[in-house]
């Protein structure tokens, strides 16, 4: 009768270091580049401005301003979108 034995192997410290380095490399490769982040930032800002321009009544305008205010609070290092919206509104008032 043969005995069933299980031999368990454990990774060496070097194997564990290599495995962790591979995981780190995969995380770094999946991280977006600075250009991708800048493009995404510009797209969000453009959408906020487009929503403001498309607002047809006071409720929609207030909603667009609230979204812009929330964005500005979440991104204090970026130029405020509310300033851009105020400039658009002022320019529209002068043109009219």
C-alpha positions, -999 to 999 in steps of 0.1 A, spaced: 0 0 0 14 33 -10 13 64 12 -1 96 -1 20 124 10 19 160 1 50 180 -1 45 216 5 70 241 -9 73 277 2 86 305 -19 121 317 -11 125 353 -2 139 360 -36 109 344 -53 86 365 -31 105 397 -40 103 389 -77 65 382 -74 60 415 -57 81 434 -83 60 418 -110 28 430 -93 43 465 -89 52 466 -125 17 456 -135 2 483 -113 25 509 -128 17 498 -163 -20 502 -156 -16 537 -142 -27 564 -166 0 587 -181 1 624 -175 -12 630 -210 -42 607 -204 -50 625 -171 -48 659 -188 -71 647 -215 -96 634 -190 -94 666 -170 -101 687 -202 -130 664 -211 -146 669 -177 -142 707 -178 -156 708 -214 -186 688 -203 -193 711 -173 -191 741 -197 -213 724 -223 -239 716 -196 -239 752 -185 -244 764 -221 -271 739 -228 -291 749 -196 -324 763 -207 -340 773 -174 -329 785 -140 -331 750 -125 -308 736 -151 -284 766 -148 -283 762 -110 -276 724 -114 -247 732 -138 -233 757 -114 -236 733 -85 -217 706 -106 -190 732 -114 -188 742 -77 -184 706 -67 -157 701 -93 -138 732 -81 -139 720 -45 -126 686 -55 -98 701 -76 -83 731 -58 -51 730 -78 -70 735 -111 -83 769 -124 -119 773 -112 -145 763 -137 -169 788 -120 -146 816 -132 -149 804 -167 -186 801 -165 -188 837 -151 -167 849 -180 -190 832 -204 -221 846 -188 -205 881 -187 -195 879 -223 -230 867 -233 -246 896 -214 -223 921 -232 -230 906 -266 -268 907 -260 
